[in-house]
Amino acid sequence: MLATRILTAAVLIPLVLAAMFLLPPMGWGAVTLALIAVASTEWADLAGYRGPTWWMFLTGTLLIGGNLLAFAAGRIRRRMAARHRARRLRRRDAVLAAPRAAVARDPLETRVSRCRWRWPAGSC
């Protein structure tokens, strides 16, 4: 009995660590959801559920877990899109800011642009 547990741990520990560190977040979520589904069947057996109740418990667990996984996938996708958009804007701003920084500005032009919207006109 002890040898079986040690062998199981020796096989599962590297697999879980590999899945945790090598799979993308959604892959790790899917593996975790599969393990939770197996655990929910064990729990349903321990609770004494039989027939349709057992299936409802398993289905409810999978539906809730799947919805959480889908919600997380949407958040990750949005976050990655926002990072990509920010990176693209930084690149564009760096390209556009380089020529502007080289141009010397006229102090009078800056003063006029600050006073352009004052009321009454010409009060600067």
Secondary structure by P-SEA (a helix, b strand, c coil): caaaaaaaaaaaaaaaaaaaccccaaaaaaaaaaaaaaaaaaaaaaacccaaaaaaaaaaaaaaaaaaaaaaaaaaaaaaaaaaaaaaaaaaaaaaacccccbbbbaaaaaaaaaccccccccc
